[in-house]
Amino acid sequence: MANLTLVYGMRLLPADEVAEVGEAPVVLRNGKQAQVTMHVLEGSREQIEAQLKQSIDAFFDFYPEI
């Protein structure tokens, strides 16, 4: 299998300051564009860490061939 690239971003903001989250554009070498869906996790540090671990596990469940 070819090497893969996982594209992601993280930023902590005050929970009451976030109004909207959109998609992030990615430009591929062939000139085409792809979109990265951004996700929002809220709670304490421990809650966010637990949710993030679950999200990562669920993400790779979508790609069982990897």
PDB file with one MODEL, atoms N, CA, C and O in Angstrom:
MODEL        1
ATOM      1  N   MET A   1       0.844  -1.182   0.000  1.00  0.00           N
ATOM      2  CA  MET A   1       0.000   0.000   0.000  1.00  0.00           C
ATOM      3  C   MET A   1       0.886   1.241   0.000  1.00  0.00           C
ATOM      4  O   MET A   1       1.937   1.263   0.640  1.00  0.00           O
ATOM      5  N   ALA A   2       0.460   2.256  -0.711  1.00  0.00           N
ATOM      6  CA  ALA A   2       1.206   3.514  -0.791  1.00  0.00           C
ATOM      7  C   ALA A   2       1.171   4.245   0.549  1.00  0.00           C
ATOM      8  O   ALA A   2       0.280   4.021   1.368  1.00  0.00           O
ATOM      9  N   ASN A   3       2.148   5.116   0.760  1.00  0.00           N
ATOM     10  CA  ASN A   3       2.130   5.969   1.946  1.00  0.00           C
ATOM     11  C   ASN A   3       0.915   6.890   1.879  1.00  0.00           C
ATOM     12  O   ASN A   3       0.489   7.296   0.798  1.00  0.00           O
ATOM     13  N   LEU A   4       0.375   7.207   3.027  1.00  0.00           N
ATOM     14  CA  LEU A   4      -0.804   8.058   3.117  1.00  0.00           C
ATOM     15  C   LEU A   4      -0.453   9.345   3.850  1.00  0.00           C
ATOM     16  O   LEU A   4       0.566   9.417   4.538  1.00  0.00           O
ATOM     17  N   THR A   5      -1.293  10.355   3.703  1.00  0.00           N
ATOM     18  CA  THR A   5      -1.148  11.609   4.435  1.00  0.00           C
ATOM     19  C   THR A   5      -2.459  11.885   5.157  1.00  0.00           C
ATOM     20  O   THR A   5      -3.515  11.954   4.529  1.00  0.00           O
ATOM     21  N   LEU A   6      -2.392  12.042   6.470  1.00  0.00           N
ATOM     22  CA  LEU A   6      -3.564  12.413   7.254  1.00  0.00           C
ATOM     23  C   LEU A   6      -3.531  13.920   7.424  1.00  0.00           C
ATOM     24  O   LEU A   6      -2.576  14.464   7.978  1.00  0.00           O
ATOM     25  N   VAL A   7      -4.573  14.601   6.949  1.00  0.00           N
ATOM     26  CA  VAL A   7      -4.648  16.054   7.050  1.00  0.00           C
ATOM     27  C   VAL A   7      -5.636  16.401   8.157  1.00  0.00           C
ATOM     28  O   VAL A   7      -6.786  15.963   8.118  1.00  0.00           O
ATOM     29  N   TYR A   8      -5.209  17.167   9.122  1.00  0.00           N
ATOM     30  CA  TYR A   8      -6.102  17.567  10.201  1.00  0.00           C
ATOM     31  C   TYR A   8      -5.629  18.878  10.792  1.00  0.00           C
ATOM     32  O   TYR A   8      -4.498  19.305  10.561  1.00  0.00           O
ATOM     33  N   GLY A   9      -6.497  19.510  11.552  1.00  0.00           N
ATOM     34  CA  GLY A   9      -6.156  20.754  12.223  1.00  0.00           C
ATOM     35  C   GLY A   9      -6.768  20.777  13.609  1.00  0.00           C
ATOM     36  O   GLY A   9      -7.795  20.148  13.862  1.00  0.00           O
ATOM     37  N   MET A  10      -6.125  21.509  14.500  1.00  0.00           N
ATOM     38  CA  MET A  10      -6.639  21.638  15.856  1.00  0.00           C
ATOM     39  C   MET A  10      -6.449  23.056  16.338  1.00  0.00           C
ATOM     40  O   MET A  10      -5.449  23.711  16.043  1.00  0.00           O
ATOM     41  N   ARG A  11      -7.430  23.513  17.084  1.00  0.00           N
ATOM     42  CA  ARG A  11      -7.310  24.811  17.725  1.00  0.00           C
ATOM     43  C   ARG A  11      -8.307  24.852  18.871  1.00  0.00           C
ATOM     44  O   ARG A  11      -9.477  24.517  18.690  1.00  0.00           O
ATOM     45  N   LEU A  12      -7.856  25.256  20.034  1.00  0.00           N
ATOM     46  CA  LEU A  12      -8.746  25.410  21.179  1.00  0.00           C
ATOM     47  C   LEU A  12      -9.228  26.844  21.249  1.00  0.00           C
ATOM     48  O   LEU A  12      -8.429  27.780  21.209  1.00  0.00           O
ATOM     49  N   LEU A  13     -10.549  27.016  21.355  1.00  0.00           N
ATOM     50  CA  LEU A  13     -11.178  28.330  21.458  1.00  0.00           C
ATOM     51  C   LEU A  13     -12.186  28.284  22.599  1.00  0.00           C
ATOM     52  O   LEU A  13     -12.658  27.204  22.955  1.00  0.00           O
ATOM     53  N   PRO A  14     -12.524  29.427  23.177  1.00  0.00           N
ATOM     54  CA  PRO A  14     -13.585  29.441  24.185  1.00  0.00           C
ATOM     55  C   PRO A  14     -14.885  28.916  23.564  1.00  0.00           C
ATOM     56  O   PRO A  14     -15.272  29.349  22.478  1.00  0.00           O
ATOM     57  N   ALA A  15     -15.552  27.991  24.248  1.00  0.00           N
ATOM     58  CA  ALA A  15     -16.731  27.318  23.693  1.00  0.00           C
ATOM     59  C   ALA A  15     -17.818  28.288  23.256  1.00  0.00           C
ATOM     60  O   ALA A  15     -18.503  28.035  22.265  1.00  0.00           O
ATOM     61  N   ASP A  16     -17.989  29.383  23.969  1.00  0.00           N
ATOM     62  CA  ASP A  16     -19.061  30.322  23.623  1.00  0.00           C
ATOM     63  C   ASP A  16     -18.678  31.301  22.521  1.00  0.00           C
ATOM     64  O   ASP A  16     -19.482  32.162  22.163  1.00  0.00           O
ATOM     65  N   GLU A  17     -17.479  31.191  21.980  1.00  0.00           N
ATOM     66  CA  GLU A  17     -17.020  32.097  20.921  1.00  0.00           C
ATOM     67  C   GLU A  17     -17.217  31.510  19.517  1.00  0.00           C
ATOM     68  O   GLU A  17     -17.204  32.257  18.539  1.00  0.00           O
ATOM     69  N   VAL A  18     -17.396  30.203  19.401  1.00  0.00           N
ATOM     70  CA  VAL A  18     -17.483  29.560  18.086  1.00  0.00           C
ATOM     71  C   VAL A  18     -18.907  29.693  17.549  1.00  0.00           C
ATOM     72  O   VAL A  18     -19.860  29.234  18.177  1.00  0.00           O
ATOM     73  N   ALA A  19     -19.041  30.323  16.386  1.00  0.00           N
ATOM     74  CA  ALA A  19     -20.348  30.518  15.770  1.00  0.00           C
ATOM     75  C   ALA A  19     -20.592  29.535  14.627  1.00  0.00           C
ATOM     76  O   ALA A  19     -21.726  29.111  14.407  1.00  0.00           O
ATOM     77  N   GLU A  20     -19.532  29.168  13.896  1.00  0.00           N
ATOM     78  CA  GLU A  20     -19.699  28.314  12.721  1.00  0.00           C
ATOM     79  C   GLU A  20     -18.371  27.664  12.380  1.00  0.00           C
ATOM     80  O   GLU A  20     -17.309  28.260  12.554  1.00  0.00           O
ATOM     81  N   VAL A  21     -18.445  26.428  11.889  1.00  0.00           N
ATOM     82  CA  VAL A  21     -17.259  25.702  11.433  1.00  0.00           C
ATOM     83  C   VAL A  21     -17.554  25.202  10.033  1.00  0.00           C
ATOM     84  O   VAL A  21     -18.603  24.601   9.802  1.00  0.00           O
ATOM     85  N   GLY A  22     -16.649  25.440   9.094  1.00  0.00           N
ATOM     86  CA  GLY A  22     -16.851  25.005   7.719  1.00  0.00           C
ATOM     87  C   GLY A  22     -15.842  23.960   7.312  1.00  0.00           C
ATOM     88  O   GLY A  22     -15.183  23.352   8.155  1.00  0.00           O
ATOM     89  N   GLU A  23     -15.724  23.753   6.011  1.00  0.00           N
ATOM     90  CA  GLU A  23     -14.765  22.809   5.463  1.00  0.00           C
ATOM     91  C   GLU A  23     -13.473  23.534   5.131  1.00  0.00           C
ATOM     92  O   GLU A  23     -13.475  24.728   4.834  1.00  0.00           O
ATOM     93  N   ALA A  24     -12.373  22.798   5.183  1.00  0.00           N
ATOM     94  CA  ALA A  24     -11.073  23.360   4.827  1.00  0.00           C
ATOM     95  C   ALA A  24     -10.660  22.827   3.454  1.00  0.00           C
ATOM     96  O   ALA A  24     -10.720  21.620   3.223  1.00  0.00           O
ATOM     97  N   PRO A  25     -10.244  23.703   2.546  1.00  0.00           N
ATOM     98  CA  PRO A  25      -9.839  23.243   1.216  1.00  0.00           C
ATOM     99  C   PRO A  25      -8.430  22.647   1.218  1.00  0.00           C
ATOM    100  O   PRO A  25      -7.553  23.090   1.960  1.00  0.00           O
ATOM    101  N   VAL A  26      -8.235  21.643   0.379  1.00  0.00           N
ATOM    102  CA  VAL A  26      -6.929  21.029   0.166  1.00  0.00           C
ATOM    103  C   VAL A  26      -6.688  21.023  -1.338  1.00  0.00           C
ATOM    104  O   VAL A  26      -7.550  20.579  -2.096  1.00  0.00           O
ATOM    105  N   VAL A  27      -5.533  21.508  -1.782  1.00  0.00           N
ATOM    106  CA  VAL A  27      -5.183  21.501  -3.198  1.00  0.00           C
ATOM    107  C   VAL A  27      -4.228  20.333  -3.435  1.00  0.00           C
ATOM    108  O   VAL A  27      -3.186  20.225  -2.789  1.00  0.00           O
ATOM    109  N   LEU A  28      -4.602  19.461  -4.374  1.00  0.00           N
ATOM    110  CA  LEU A  28      -3.793  18.289  -4.694  1.00  0.00           C
ATOM    111  C   LEU A  28      -2.762  18.622  -5.765  1.00  0.00           C
ATOM    112  O   LEU A  28      -2.905  19.611  -6.484  1.00  0.00           O
ATOM    113  N   ARG A  29      -1.740  17.809  -5.867  1.00  0.00           N
ATOM    114  CA  ARG A  29      -0.677  18.059  -6.851  1.00  0.00           C
ATOM    115  C   ARG A  29      -1.181  18.080  -8.284  1.00  0.00           C
ATOM    116  O   ARG A  29      -0.603  18.747  -9.141  1.00  0.00           O
ATOM    117  N   ASN A  30      -2.264  17.347  -8.546  1.00  0.00           N
ATOM    118  CA  ASN A  30      -2.805  17.316  -9.909  1.00  0.00           C
ATOM    119  C   ASN A  30      -3.692  18.528 -10.212  1.00  0.00           C
ATOM    120  O   ASN A  30      -4.301  18.611 -11.278  1.00  0.00           O
ATOM    121  N   GLY A  31      -3.757  19.471  -9.256  1.00  0.00           N
ATOM    122  CA  GLY A  31      -4.540  20.679  -9.449  1.00  0.00           C
ATOM    123  C   GLY A  31      -5.975  20.597  -8.959  1.00  0.00           C
ATOM    124  O   GLY A  31      -6.652  21.618  -8.837  1.00  0.00           O
ATOM    125  N   LYS A  32      -6.438  19.391  -8.679  1.00  0.00           N
ATOM    126  CA  LYS A  32      -7.800  19.245  -8.167  1.00  0.00           C
ATOM    127  C   LYS A  32      -7.855  19.668  -6.706  1.00  0.00           C
ATOM    128  O   LYS A  32      -6.833  19.753  -6.025  1.00  0.00           O
ATOM    129  N   GLN A  33      -9.068  19.929  -6.243  1.00  0.00           N
ATOM    130  CA  GLN A  33      -9.258  20.299  -4.847  1.00  0.00           C
ATOM    131  C   GLN A  33     -10.067  19.231  -4.135  1.00  0.00           C
ATOM    132  O   GLN A  33     -10.897  18.548  -4.735  1.00  0.00           O
ATOM    133  N   ALA A  34      -9.810  19.105  -2.858  1.00  0.00           N
ATOM    134  CA  ALA A  34     -10.586  18.227  -1.982  1.00  0.00           C
ATOM    135  C   ALA A  34     -10.997  19.054  -0.776  1.00  0.00           C
ATOM    136  O   ALA A  34     -10.442  20.126  -0.532  1.00  0.00           O
ATOM    137  N   GLN A  35     -11.953  18.564  -0.035  1.00  0.00           N
ATOM    138  CA  GLN A  35     -12.413  19.260   1.161  1.00  0.00           C
ATOM    139  C   GLN A  35     -12.152  18.381   2.378  1.00  0.00           C
ATOM    140  O   GLN A  35     -12.313  17.162   2.319  1.00  0.00           O
ATOM    141  N   VAL A  36     -11.755  18.999   3.465  1.00  0.00           N
ATOM    142  CA  VAL A  36     -11.584  18.316   4.738  1.00  0.00           C
ATOM    143  C   VAL A  36     -12.694  18.795   5.658  1.00  0.00           C
ATOM    144  O   VAL A  36     -12.813  19.989   5.931  1.00  0.00           O
ATOM    145  N   THR A  37     -13.494  17.872   6.129  1.00  0.00           N
ATOM    146  CA  THR A  37     -14.566  18.216   7.051  1.00  0.00           C
ATOM    147  C   THR A  37     -13.965  18.490   8.422  1.00  0.00           C
ATOM    148  O   THR A  37     -13.212  17.676   8.955  1.00  0.00           O
ATOM    149  N   MET A  38     -14.297  19.619   8.974  1.00  0.00           N
ATOM    150  CA  MET A  38     -13.807  19.982  10.300  1.00  0.00           C
ATOM    151  C   MET A  38     -14.823  19.497  11.333  1.00  0.00           C
ATOM    152  O   MET A  38     -16.027  19.498  11.081  1.00  0.00           O
ATOM    153  N   HIS A  39     -14.331  19.091  12.479  1.00  0.00           N
ATOM    154  CA  HIS A  39     -15.189  18.578  13.548  1.00  0.00           C
ATOM    155  C   HIS A  39     -15.002  19.423  14.796  1.00  0.00           C
ATOM    156  O   HIS A  39     -13.938  20.004  15.012  1.00  0.00           O
ATOM    157  N   VAL A  40     -16.032  19.486  15.606  1.00  0.00           N
ATOM    158  CA  VAL A  40     -15.993  20.270  16.836  1.00  0.00           C
ATOM    159  C   VAL A  40     -16.193  19.325  18.016  1.00  0.00           C
ATOM    160  O   VAL A  40     -17.143  18.542  18.039  1.00  0.00           O
ATOM    161  N   LEU A  41     -15.299  19.401  18.986  1.00  0.00           N
ATOM    162  CA  LEU A  41     -15.409  18.646  20.232  1.00  0.00           C
ATOM    163  C   LEU A  41     -15.420  19.645  21.372  1.00  0.00           C
ATOM    164  O   LEU A  41     -14.576  20.539  21.422  1.00  0.00           O
ATOM    165  N   GLU A  42     -16.363  19.504  22.288  1.00  0.00           N
ATOM    166  CA  GLU A  42     -16.464  20.439  23.406  1.00  0.00           C
ATOM    167  C   GLU A  42     -16.437  19.684  24.722  1.00  0.00           C
ATOM    168  O   GLU A  42     -16.822  18.516  24.787  1.00  0.00           O
ATOM    169  N   GLY A  43     -15.988  20.345  25.755  1.00  0.00           N
ATOM    170  CA  GLY A  43     -15.977  19.772  27.091  1.00  0.00           C
ATOM    171  C   GLY A  43     -14.682  20.084  27.802  1.00  0.00           C
ATOM    172  O   GLY A  43     -13.936  20.974  27.394  1.00  0.00           O
ATOM    173  N   SER A  44     -14.417  19.354  28.861  1.00  0.00           N
ATOM    174  CA  SER A  44     -13.156  19.509  29.592  1.00  0.00           C
ATOM    175  C   SER A  44     -12.035  18.866  28.789  1.00  0.00           C
ATOM    176  O   SER A  44     -12.287  18.202  27.783  1.00  0.00           O
ATOM    177  N   ARG A  45     -10.822  19.060  29.223  1.00  0.00           N
ATOM    178  CA  ARG A  45      -9.682  18.451  28.529  1.00  0.00           C
ATOM    179  C   ARG A  45      -9.864  16.938  28.431  1.00  0.00           C
ATOM    180  O   ARG A  45      -9.650  16.348  27.372  1.00  0.00           O
ATOM    181  N   GLU A  46     -10.257  16.317  29.532  1.00  0.00           N
ATOM    182  CA  GLU A  46     -10.423  14.868  29.547  1.00  0.00           C
ATOM    183  C   GLU A  46     -11.538  14.423  28.601  1.00  0.00           C
ATOM    184  O   GLU A  46     -11.401  13.415  27.908  1.00  0.00           O
ATOM    185  N   GLN A  47     -12.631  15.169  28.573  1.00  0.00           N
ATOM    186  CA  GLN A  47     -13.737  14.831  27.676  1.00  0.00           C
ATOM    187  C   GLN A  47     -13.330  14.980  26.218  1.00  0.00           C
ATOM    188  O   GLN A  47     -13.659  14.133  25.387  1.00  0.00           O
ATOM    189  N   ILE A  48     -12.616  16.051  25.907  1.00  0.00           N
ATOM    190  CA  ILE A  48     -12.163  16.278  24.527  1.00  0.00           C
ATOM    191  C   ILE A  48     -11.203  15.181  24.102  1.00  0.00           C
ATOM    192  O   ILE A  48     -11.311  14.660  22.992  1.00  0.00           O
ATOM    193  N   GLU A  49     -10.259  14.820  24.978  1.00  0.00           N
ATOM    194  CA  GLU A  49      -9.306  13.752  24.646  1.00  0.00           C
ATOM    195  C   GLU A  49     -10.026  12.434  24.382  1.00  0.00           C
ATOM    196  O   GLU A  49      -9.694  11.726  23.431  1.00  0.00           O
ATOM    197  N   ALA A  50     -11.010  12.102  25.215  1.00  0.00           N
ATOM    198  CA  ALA A  50     -11.757  10.856  25.035  1.00  0.00           C
ATOM    199  C   ALA A  50     -12.536  10.870  23.724  1.00  0.00           C
ATOM    200  O   ALA A  50     -12.544   9.880  22.993  1.00  0.00           O
ATOM    201  N   GLN A  51     -13.192  11.996  23.423  1.00  0.00           N
ATOM    202  CA  GLN A  51     -13.952  12.123  22.173  1.00  0.00           C
ATOM    203  C   GLN A  51     -13.025  12.029  20.965  1.00  0.00           C
ATOM    204  O   GLN A  51     -13.365  11.398  19.965  1.00  0.00           O
ATOM    205  N   LEU A  52     -11.848  12.662  21.060  1.00  0.00           N
ATOM    206  CA  LEU A  52     -10.900  12.635  19.948  1.00  0.00           C
ATOM    207  C   LEU A  52     -10.422  11.213  19.681  1.00  0.00           C
ATOM    208  O   LEU A  52     -10.337  10.801  18.524  1.00  0.00           O
ATOM    209  N   LYS A  53     -10.111  10.465  20.719  1.00  0.00           N
ATOM    210  CA  LYS A  53      -9.685   9.069  20.548  1.00  0.00           C
ATOM    211  C   LYS A  53     -10.785   8.241  19.897  1.00  0.00           C
ATOM    212  O   LYS A  53     -10.506   7.417  19.026  1.00  0.00           O
ATOM    213  N   GLN A  54     -12.032   8.453  20.311  1.00  0.00           N
ATOM    214  CA  GLN A  54     -13.149   7.737  19.693  1.00  0.00           C
ATOM    215  C   GLN A  54     -13.316   8.127  18.228  1.00  0.00           C
ATOM    216  O   GLN A  54     -13.595   7.276  17.383  1.00  0.00           O
ATOM    217  N   SER A  55     -13.146   9.408  17.928  1.00  0.00           N
ATOM    218  CA  SER A  55     -13.276   9.886  16.548  1.00  0.00           C
ATOM    219  C   SER A  55     -12.203   9.280  15.658  1.00  0.00           C
ATOM    220  O   SER A  55     -12.481   8.904  14.519  1.00  0.00           O
ATOM    221  N   ILE A  56     -10.982   9.184  16.163  1.00  0.00           N
ATOM    222  CA  ILE A  56      -9.888   8.597  15.379  1.00  0.00           C
ATOM    223  C   ILE A  56     -10.182   7.132  15.099  1.00  0.00           C
ATOM    224  O   ILE A  56     -10.012   6.671  13.970  1.00  0.00           O
ATOM    225  N   ASP A  57     -10.621   6.394  16.115  1.00  0.00           N
ATOM    226  CA  ASP A  57     -10.965   4.985  15.908  1.00  0.00           C
ATOM    227  C   ASP A  57     -12.080   4.847  14.878  1.00  0.00           C
ATOM    228  O   ASP A  57     -12.006   3.995  13.993  1.00  0.00           O
ATOM    229  N   ALA A  58     -13.110   5.677  14.988  1.00  0.00           N
ATOM    230  CA  ALA A  58     -14.232   5.623  14.052  1.00  0.00           C
ATOM    231  C   ALA A  58     -13.783   5.982  12.640  1.00  0.00           C
ATOM    232  O   ALA A  58     -14.249   5.382  11.671  1.00  0.00           O
ATOM    233  N   PHE A  59     -12.878   6.961  12.514  1.00  0.00           N
ATOM    234  CA  PHE A  59     -12.378   7.370  11.199  1.00  0.00           C
ATOM    235  C   PHE A  59     -11.736   6.188  10.488  1.00  0.00           C
ATOM    236  O   PHE A  59     -12.014   5.953   9.312  1.00  0.00           O
ATOM    237  N   PHE A  60     -10.886   5.444  11.178  1.00  0.00           N
ATOM    238  CA  PHE A  60     -10.198   4.330  10.546  1.00  0.00           C
ATOM    239  C   PHE A  60     -11.142   3.147  10.313  1.00  0.00           C
ATOM    240  O   PHE A  60     -10.840   2.285   9.488  1.00  0.00           O
ATOM    241  N   ASP A  61     -12.264   3.086  11.010  1.00  0.00           N
ATOM    242  CA  ASP A  61     -13.264   2.053  10.727  1.00  0.00           C
ATOM    243  C   ASP A  61     -13.867   2.253   9.335  1.00  0.00           C
ATOM    244  O   ASP A  61     -14.336   1.294   8.722  1.00  0.00           O
ATOM    245  N   PHE A  62     -13.857   3.494   8.830  1.00  0.00           N
ATOM    246  CA  PHE A  62     -14.357   3.760   7.472  1.00  0.00           C
ATOM    247  C   PHE A  62     -13.427   3.202   6.406  1.00  0.00           C
ATOM    248  O   PHE A  62     -13.842   3.013   5.262  1.00  0.00           O
ATOM    249  N   TYR A  63     -12.178   2.938   6.763  1.00  0.00           N
ATOM    250  CA  TYR A  63     -11.169   2.472   5.813  1.00  0.00           C
ATOM    251  C   TYR A  63     -10.570   1.156   6.294  1.00  0.00           C
ATOM    252  O   TYR A  63      -9.396   1.120   6.660  1.00  0.00           O
ATOM    253  N   PRO A  64     -11.355   0.064   6.303  1.00  0.00           N
ATOM    254  CA  PRO A  64     -10.847  -1.206   6.817  1.00  0.00           C
ATOM    255  C   PRO A  64      -9.691  -1.777   5.994  1.00  0.00           C
ATOM    256  O   PRO A  64      -8.943  -2.627   6.477  1.00  0.00           O
ATOM    257  N   GLU A  65      -9.547  -1.310   4.749  1.00  0.00           N
ATOM    258  CA  GLU A  65      -8.469  -1.827   3.895  1.00  0.00           C
ATOM    259  C   GLU A  65      -7.099  -1.283   4.272  1.00  0.00           C
ATOM    260  O   GLU A  65      -6.082  -1.774   3.782  1.00  0.00           O
ATOM    261  N   ILE A  66      -7.060  -0.262   5.146  1.00  0.00           N
ATOM    262  CA  ILE A  66      -5.776   0.331   5.544  1.00  0.00           C
ATOM    263  C   ILE A  66      -5.152  -0.522   6.623  1.00  0.00           C
ATOM    264  O   ILE A  66      -4.065  -0.208   7.107  1.00  0.00           O
TER     265      ILE A  66
ENDMDL
END
